[in-house]
Amino acid sequence: MIHLNIRQKMILWFLFYLLFYVIYGSIYLRDFKIFKEDISHLIHAGKLSNICLEIRRYEKNFIIRHDEDDFLLVIEYVYEAQQYISDLTNDSTLIAHPQHLDELKKYLLEYGKTFHAFKAKCIPKNSDSECSPRVTLRHIGHELVRITDRLVQYEQKKMTDFVSRFKVLLFQSIAIFILLTVAALALLYGTIIIPLKSIETAAKAIASGTFRKLQLPPKHDEVSSVLHTFNNMVTELEEHQEQLFQAQKLSSIGTLASGTAHQINNPLNNIATSCQLALAETDIEQSPFTVQMLKTIDQETQRAGAIVRELLEFSRAQTFSMQEVQLKTVVNKVMHLVASEIPAGITVEKTIPENFILNLDVQKMVEAILNLLINGMQAIETPPGSVTITAVAKDNQAVITVKDTGTGIKTENLPKVFDPFFTTKKEGLGTGLGLAVVYGIIQKHDGTIHVKSEEGRGTRFIITLPFPHKTPGIVG
């Protein structure tokens, strides 16, 4: 079965309406043309009828008064009628029944001859009873009036029939128009209004804090596309809510870490100072074990101090100095810094377009990408392996992907990778603050970062950063 989308359905209904209007418009135009012809025929028939009535009127006047002017007017009207009939005969569209004209023309010719005979024979004698042309004249005159009256009545009947037929056609067209409109409204309600109502209900649920996806219809049309987009929006809102929660958690932990680090830092400094003094006063030959323990204390104190400094750095409110810079320039700096840290058997590759210009704090972004690259290299426990950094444009955003071929991350650990102090590295290889710092840096750049990983199949960190403006040559 063919499934039509809303645009195709609207086009189809438009074509139905267009076909409806074309058909009925053509019928109306044809009927109005006929109506116009009927009016023209009625006018011509009426004019002939009036001429014949004028002929009969002046005929009676002449019979009564014997006035030469009346005679001349009768002859003039007869000639006018004959000339008018000739014009109508030459154009068949001017009158409905040309045979009536032929009959009328014949009677007019006889009438003219008879009227002349009547004048010649009857007027001098002044005796109606002995004048045979008068009887013939009366008969022909009656026929003239009868024929023209019949023409007029015929044309009037045609117009009456047209009006009746037009009423039926008008009611038919109105009924079909109503049916088409009702069908269109039903289609509109079923395919657009009901889905929009469901979207409205879901939107209200989202406003109240309940994220609920809509069930997609089996049909693939514009509404299905809107619902699919709405569900994508719900997914993104859930992700952004999670990111907001993560940011709030980082803020809370940062505040706690700041106070804790300050409290620990002073005792650590005292321990380190005391340890160094003790080392200076102890003879290594007399007390080698004591010296060894003091050195261990000093090393661990230094390591604890480094952790405290990281905590202080993590919790400190950092200022960002943004500027428009080529992403490739930032990545090149990272590659330069990481070059000496790349283990044997591991390759680091980059694919960054030249025209990706972003609004960045160069130092902070270098720190973020460097962190991800180092994490990627450390995740490859057994070389060979590779770490790649790529960038593509999508929806006016730069999508930066840092991918490694390492051991991957367990599914249950994925939601925690950006938590402060969470780490899967061996003891002594990290504090668990690196990815939390990266997360904070990306957030400050109005971007997003998320991770995709399968245990044993590597990890991808995906960063999205907005372009400050449409960069020529970039298609999102």
C-alpha positions as CSV (number, residue, x, y, z in Angstrom):
1,M,0.0,0.0,0.0
2,I,1.3,3.4,-0.9
3,H,1.9,5.8,2.1
4,L,1.7,9.4,1.3
5,N,3.3,12.1,3.5
6,I,1.4,15.2,4.4
7,R,2.9,17.3,1.7
8,Q,1.9,14.7,-0.9
9,K,-1.6,14.5,0.6
10,M,-2.0,18.3,0.6
11,I,-0.8,18.4,-3.1
12,L,-3.3,15.6,-3.9
13,W,-6.2,17.4,-2.2
14,F,-5.1,20.6,-3.9
15,L,-5.3,18.8,-7.3
16,F,-8.7,17.4,-6.3
17,Y,-9.9,21.0,-5.6
18,L,-8.2,22.3,-8.7
19,L,-9.9,19.6,-10.8
20,F,-13.2,20.3,-9.1
21,Y,-12.9,24.0,-9.9
22,V,-11.6,23.4,-13.4
23,I,-14.6,21.1,-14.2
24,Y,-17.2,23.2,-12.7
25,G,-15.6,26.4,-13.8
26,S,-15.6,25.0,-17.4
27,I,-19.3,24.1,-17.1
28,Y,-20.1,27.5,-15.7
29,L,-18.2,29.3,-18.4
30,R,-19.9,27.1,-21.1
31,D,-23.3,27.8,-19.5
32,F,-22.7,31.5,-19.2
33,K,-21.7,31.6,-22.9
34,I,-24.9,29.8,-23.7
35,F,-26.8,32.2,-21.4
36,K,-25.2,35.2,-23.2
37,E,-26.2,33.7,-26.6
38,D,-29.7,33.2,-25.3
39,I,-30.0,36.8,-24.2
40,S,-28.7,37.9,-27.6
41,H,-31.3,35.6,-29.3
42,L,-34.0,37.0,-27.1
43,I,-33.0,40.6,-27.9
44,H,-33.0,39.9,-31.6
45,A,-36.4,38.0,-31.4
46,G,-37.8,40.9,-29.3
47,K,-36.6,43.4,-31.8
48,L,-38.2,41.5,-34.7
49,S,-41.4,41.3,-32.7
50,N,-41.4,45.0,-32.0
51,I,-40.8,45.8,-35.7
52,C,-43.7,43.6,-36.7
53,L,-45.9,45.2,-34.1
54,E,-45.0,48.6,-35.4
55,I,-45.8,47.4,-38.9
56,R,-49.3,46.3,-37.7
57,R,-49.8,49.6,-35.8
58,Y,-49.1,51.8,-38.8
59,E,-51.0,49.4,-41.0
60,K,-54.1,50.1,-38.9
61,N,-53.4,53.9,-38.9
62,F,-53.1,53.8,-42.7
63,I,-56.4,51.9,-43.1
64,I,-58.2,54.4,-40.8
65,R,-56.6,57.7,-41.9
66,H,-55.3,56.9,-45.4
67,D,-52.3,59.0,-44.5
68,E,-49.3,58.7,-46.9
69,D,-46.9,59.0,-44.0
70,D,-48.3,55.9,-42.4
71,F,-47.9,54.0,-45.6
72,L,-44.3,55.1,-45.9
73,L,-43.6,54.1,-42.3
74,V,-45.1,50.6,-42.9
75,I,-42.9,50.2,-46.0
76,E,-39.9,51.5,-44.0
77,Y,-40.5,49.0,-41.2
78,V,-40.9,46.1,-43.7
79,Y,-37.6,47.0,-45.3
80,E,-36.0,47.3,-41.8
81,A,-37.3,43.9,-40.8
82,Q,-36.0,42.4,-44.1
83,Q,-32.6,44.0,-43.7
84,Y,-32.4,42.8,-40.0
85,I,-33.4,39.3,-41.1
86,S,-30.6,39.3,-43.7
87,D,-28.1,40.3,-41.0
88,L,-29.3,37.6,-38.7
89,T,-29.2,35.0,-41.5
90,N,-25.6,35.9,-42.4
91,D,-24.5,35.1,-38.8
92,S,-26.1,31.9,-37.6
93,T,-25.1,32.6,-33.9
94,L,-27.4,35.6,-33.7
95,I,-30.7,33.6,-33.7
96,A,-31.5,30.0,-32.6
97,H,-33.8,29.0,-35.5
98,P,-32.9,30.3,-38.9
99,Q,-35.9,28.4,-40.5
100,H,-38.2,30.8,-38.6
101,L,-36.3,33.7,-40.2
102,D,-36.8,32.2,-43.7
103,E,-40.5,31.9,-43.0
104,L,-40.6,35.4,-41.6
105,K,-38.7,36.7,-44.6
106,K,-41.2,35.1,-47.0
107,Y,-44.2,36.6,-45.2
108,L,-42.5,40.0,-45.1
109,L,-42.1,39.9,-48.9
110,E,-45.7,38.9,-49.4
111,Y,-46.8,41.5,-46.9
112,G,-44.9,44.3,-48.9
113,K,-46.6,43.2,-52.2
114,T,-50.0,42.9,-50.6
115,F,-49.7,46.2,-48.8
116,H,-48.9,47.9,-52.1
117,A,-51.9,46.1,-53.8
118,F,-54.1,47.2,-50.9
119,K,-53.2,50.8,-51.4
120,A,-53.7,50.6,-55.2
121,K,-57.0,48.7,-55.1
122,C,-58.7,49.5,-51.8
123,I,-57.9,53.1,-50.9
124,P,-59.4,54.8,-54.0
125,K,-62.6,52.7,-53.7
126,N,-62.8,53.3,-50.0
127,S,-64.7,50.1,-49.6
128,D,-63.5,47.5,-47.3
129,S,-66.0,44.9,-48.1
130,E,-65.1,44.8,-51.8
131,C,-61.3,44.9,-51.1
132,S,-59.7,41.4,-51.1
133,P,-56.1,42.5,-50.5
134,R,-57.2,43.7,-47.1
135,V,-58.1,40.2,-45.9
136,T,-54.8,38.9,-47.2
137,L,-53.0,41.7,-45.5
138,R,-54.6,41.0,-42.2
139,H,-53.8,37.3,-42.5
140,I,-50.1,37.9,-43.3
141,G,-49.8,40.5,-40.5
142,H,-51.2,38.0,-38.1
143,E,-48.7,35.4,-39.2
144,L,-45.8,37.9,-38.8
145,V,-46.8,38.6,-35.2
146,R,-47.4,34.9,-34.5
147,I,-43.9,33.9,-35.8
148,T,-42.1,36.6,-33.9
149,D,-44.1,35.8,-30.7
150,R,-43.1,32.2,-31.1
151,L,-39.5,33.2,-31.4
152,V,-39.7,35.3,-28.3
153,Q,-41.5,32.6,-26.3
154,Y,-38.9,30.0,-27.4
155,E,-36.0,32.1,-26.3
156,Q,-37.8,32.9,-23.0
157,K,-38.2,29.2,-22.4
158,K,-34.6,28.6,-23.1
159,M,-33.6,31.1,-20.4
160,T,-36.0,29.6,-17.9
161,D,-34.6,26.1,-18.6
162,F,-31.1,27.5,-18.2
163,V,-31.9,29.1,-14.8
164,S,-33.4,25.7,-13.6
165,R,-30.4,23.8,-14.8
166,F,-28.0,26.3,-13.3
167,K,-29.7,25.9,-9.9
168,V,-29.2,22.2,-10.0
169,L,-25.6,22.6,-11.0
170,L,-25.0,25.1,-8.3
171,F,-26.4,22.9,-5.6
172,Q,-24.3,20.0,-6.9
173,S,-21.1,22.0,-6.8
174,I,-21.9,23.3,-3.3
175,A,-22.6,19.7,-2.1
176,I,-19.3,18.4,-3.6
177,F,-17.4,21.3,-2.2
178,I,-18.8,20.6,1.3
179,L,-17.9,16.9,1.0
180,L,-14.3,17.7,-0.1
181,T,-13.9,20.3,2.7
182,V,-15.2,17.8,5.3
183,A,-12.9,15.1,4.0
184,A,-10.0,17.6,4.0
185,L,-10.8,18.7,7.6
186,A,-11.0,15.0,8.7
187,L,-7.6,14.3,7.1
188,L,-6.2,17.4,8.7
189,Y,-7.5,16.5,12.1
190,G,-6.3,12.9,11.9
191,T,-2.8,13.6,10.5
192,I,-1.9,16.9,12.1
193,I,-4.2,18.1,14.9
194,I,-4.2,14.8,17.0
195,P,-0.3,14.4,16.8
196,L,0.1,18.1,17.7
197,K,-2.2,17.6,20.7
198,S,0.0,14.7,21.8
199,I,3.1,16.9,21.3
200,E,1.4,19.6,23.4
201,T,0.6,17.1,26.2
202,A,4.2,15.8,26.1
203,A,5.6,19.4,26.2
204,K,3.5,20.2,29.3
205,A,4.9,17.0,30.9
206,I,8.4,18.1,30.1
207,A,7.7,21.5,31.6
208,S,6.7,19.7,34.8
209,G,9.9,17.7,34.8
210,T,8.7,14.5,33.3
211,F,10.6,13.4,30.2
212,R,8.4,11.1,28.1
213,K,9.0,10.1,24.5
214,L,6.1,9.9,22.1
215,Q,5.1,6.7,20.2
216,L,6.0,7.1,16.5
217,P,3.3,6.3,14.0
218,P,3.9,3.5,11.4
219,K,3.6,6.0,8.6
220,H,6.6,8.1,7.5
221,D,5.5,11.6,6.9
222,E,6.2,15.1,8.2
223,V,4.3,14.5,11.5
224,S,6.4,11.3,12.0
225,S,9.5,13.5,11.4
226,V,8.3,16.1,13.9
227,L,7.6,13.4,16.5
228,H,11.0,11.8,15.8
229,T,12.6,15.3,16.3
230,F,10.6,15.8,19.4
231,N,11.9,12.4,20.8
232,N,15.5,13.5,19.9
233,M,14.8,16.7,21.8
234,V,13.7,14.7,24.8
235,T,16.8,12.6,24.6
236,E,19.0,15.8,24.4
237,L,17.1,17.3,27.3
238,E,17.8,14.2,29.4
239,E,21.5,14.5,28.4
240,H,21.6,18.2,29.3
241,Q,19.8,17.5,32.6
242,E,22.5,14.9,33.3
243,Q,25.2,17.4,32.3
244,L,23.6,20.1,34.6
245,F,23.6,17.6,37.4
246,Q,27.2,16.7,36.6
247,A,28.1,20.4,36.7
248,Q,26.3,21.0,40.0
249,K,28.1,17.9,41.4
250,L,31.4,19.3,40.2
251,S,30.7,22.6,41.8
252,S,29.8,21.0,45.1
253,I,32.8,18.8,45.1
254,G,35.0,21.7,44.1
255,T,33.8,23.7,47.1
256,L,34.4,20.8,49.4
257,A,37.8,20.0,47.8
258,S,38.9,23.6,48.2
259,G,38.3,23.7,51.9
260,T,39.8,20.2,52.4
261,A,42.9,21.1,50.4
262,H,43.5,24.2,52.3
263,Q,43.2,22.3,55.6
264,I,45.6,19.6,54.4
265,N,48.1,21.8,52.7
266,N,49.6,23.4,55.9
267,P,50.1,20.1,57.8
268,L,51.7,18.6,54.6
269,N,54.1,21.6,54.4
270,N,55.1,21.1,58.1
271,I,55.6,17.4,57.6
272,A,57.8,18.1,54.5
273,T,59.8,20.7,56.3
274,S,60.3,18.6,59.3
275,C,61.3,15.5,57.2
276,Q,63.9,17.5,55.3
277,L,65.3,18.9,58.6
278,A,65.4,15.4,60.0
279,L,67.2,14.1,56.9
280,A,69.8,16.9,57.2
281,E,70.5,16.0,60.9
282,T,70.6,12.2,60.4
283,D,73.9,10.3,59.6
284,I,73.1,7.9,56.8
285,E,76.0,5.6,57.9
286,Q,74.8,5.3,61.5
287,S,71.0,5.1,60.7
288,P,70.5,3.9,57.1
289,F,67.0,2.5,57.8
290,T,65.9,5.8,59.4
291,V,67.2,7.8,56.4
292,Q,65.4,5.4,54.0
293,M,62.1,5.9,55.9
294,L,62.5,9.7,56.0
295,K,63.1,9.7,52.2
296,T,59.9,7.6,51.7
297,I,58.0,10.0,53.9
298,D,59.4,13.0,51.9
299,Q,58.4,11.3,48.6
300,E,54.9,10.5,49.7
301,T,54.5,14.0,51.2
302,Q,55.5,15.5,47.8
303,R,53.0,13.2,46.1
304,A,50.3,14.3,48.6
305,G,51.3,17.9,48.0
306,A,50.9,17.4,44.2
307,I,47.4,16.0,44.8
308,V,46.5,18.9,47.0
309,R,47.7,21.4,44.4
310,E,45.5,19.6,41.8
311,L,42.6,19.9,44.1
312,L,43.2,23.6,44.6
313,E,43.6,24.1,40.8
314,F,40.4,22.1,40.3
315,S,38.4,24.1,42.8
316,R,39.8,27.6,41.8
317,A,37.4,29.8,39.8
318,Q,39.3,30.1,36.5
319,T,39.1,33.0,34.1
320,F,38.9,32.2,30.4
321,S,40.4,34.5,27.7
322,M,38.5,33.7,24.6
323,Q,39.7,34.5,21.1
324,E,38.9,33.3,17.6
325,V,41.5,30.8,16.6
326,Q,42.0,28.0,14.1
327,L,41.3,24.6,15.8
328,K,44.2,23.1,13.8
329,T,46.6,25.6,15.5
330,V,45.4,24.4,19.0
331,V,45.7,20.7,18.0
332,N,49.2,21.3,16.6
333,K,50.3,22.7,19.9
334,V,48.9,19.6,21.7
335,M,50.7,17.3,19.2
336,H,54.0,19.2,19.9
337,L,53.5,18.8,23.7
338,V,52.6,15.1,23.5
339,A,55.2,14.1,21.0
340,S,57.8,13.2,23.6
341,E,55.3,11.2,25.6
342,I,54.2,8.8,22.9
343,P,55.1,5.2,23.8
344,A,56.7,2.9,21.3
345,G,54.2,1.1,19.1
346,I,51.5,3.8,19.6
347,T,50.6,6.2,16.8
348,V,48.9,9.5,17.3
349,E,47.1,11.0,14.2
350,K,45.0,14.1,13.5
351,T,42.6,15.1,10.8
352,I,41.6,18.7,11.3
353,P,40.2,21.0,8.5
354,E,42.0,24.3,7.9
355,N,38.9,26.5,8.1
356,F,37.6,25.5,11.5
357,I,37.7,28.8,13.4
358,L,36.4,28.6,17.0
359,N,36.1,31.0,20.0
360,L,38.6,29.3,22.4
361,D,40.8,29.9,25.4
362,V,43.8,28.4,23.7
363,Q,45.7,27.4,26.9
364,K,42.6,25.7,28.5
365,M,41.6,23.9,25.3
366,V,45.2,22.6,24.8
367,E,45.0,21.3,28.4
368,A,41.6,19.6,27.7
369,I,42.7,17.9,24.4
370,L,46.1,17.0,25.9
371,N,44.4,15.3,28.8
372,L,42.2,13.2,26.4
373,L,45.2,12.2,24.3
374,I,47.3,11.1,27.3
375,N,44.3,9.2,28.7
376,G,44.0,7.5,25.3
377,M,47.6,6.5,25.2
378,Q,47.5,5.2,28.8
379,A,44.4,3.1,27.9
380,I,46.5,1.1,25.3
381,E,48.1,-1.3,27.7
382,T,49.5,-3.6,25.1
383,P,50.9,-1.9,21.9
384,P,50.5,-1.6,19.0
385,G,47.6,0.9,19.1
386,S,46.5,4.3,17.9
387,V,45.0,7.5,19.1
388,T,43.2,9.7,16.5
389,I,41.8,13.2,16.8
390,T,39.4,14.3,14.1
391,A,36.9,17.2,13.5
392,V,33.9,17.5,11.3
393,A,31.1,20.1,10.9
394,K,27.5,19.4,11.9
395,D,24.6,21.8,12.5
396,N,27.0,24.8,12.7
397,Q,29.1,23.0,15.3
398,A,32.5,21.5,15.3
399,V,32.4,17.9,16.4
400,I,35.8,16.8,17.7
401,T,36.4,13.1,18.3
402,V,39.4,11.7,20.3
403,K,39.4,7.9,19.7
404,D,41.8,5.3,21.0
405,T,42.1,1.5,20.5
406,G,42.6,0.8,24.1
407,T,40.9,-1.6,26.6
408,G,37.7,0.5,26.7
409,I,35.5,1.3,29.7
410,K,33.1,-1.0,31.4
411,T,29.4,0.0,30.7
412,E,28.7,0.5,34.4
413,N,31.6,2.9,34.7
414,L,30.6,5.2,31.7
415,P,28.2,7.4,33.8
416,K,31.0,8.1,36.3
417,V,34.0,8.9,34.0
418,F,33.6,12.7,34.5
419,D,33.2,12.5,38.3
420,P,36.0,14.0,40.3
421,F,38.4,11.4,41.8
422,F,37.0,8.5,39.7
423,T,39.7,6.6,37.9
424,T,40.2,3.2,36.4
425,K,44.0,3.6,36.3
426,K,46.4,1.8,38.4
427,E,47.3,3.3,41.8
428,G,49.7,6.2,41.4
429,L,48.9,6.9,37.7
430,G,46.2,9.5,38.3
431,T,44.0,11.4,40.8
432,G,40.8,11.1,38.9
433,L,40.5,14.8,38.3
434,G,41.7,15.0,34.6
435,L,38.4,14.2,32.9
436,A,36.5,16.4,35.5
437,V,38.7,19.3,34.5
438,V,38.2,18.5,30.8
439,Y,34.4,18.5,31.4
440,G,34.6,21.9,33.1
441,I,36.7,23.4,30.3
442,I,34.3,22.2,27.6
443,Q,31.3,23.6,29.6
444,K,33.0,27.0,29.8
445,H,33.2,27.0,26.0
446,D,29.4,26.4,25.7
447,G,30.2,23.0,24.4
448,T,29.3,19.4,25.3
449,I,31.4,16.3,25.8
450,H,30.3,12.7,26.1
451,V,31.9,9.3,25.9
452,K,31.2,6.1,24.0
453,S,33.1,3.0,24.7
454,E,32.9,-0.8,24.6
455,E,35.1,-2.9,26.8
456,G,38.0,-4.3,24.7
457,R,37.1,-2.2,21.6
458,G,38.4,1.3,22.5
459,T,36.9,4.6,23.6
460,R,35.7,7.7,21.9
461,F,35.4,11.1,23.6
462,I,33.1,13.4,21.4
463,I,33.2,17.2,21.9
464,T,30.9,19.6,20.3
465,L,31.8,23.3,20.1
466,P,29.8,26.0,18.4
467,F,31.1,28.0,15.5
468,P,31.1,31.7,16.3
469,H,29.7,32.4,12.9
470,K,29.1,30.6,9.6
471,T,32.6,29.8,8.4
472,P,32.9,29.8,4.5
473,G,33.2,26.3,3.1
474,I,31.7,24.6,6.2
475,V,28.4,22.8,5.6
476,G,26.7,21.8,8.8
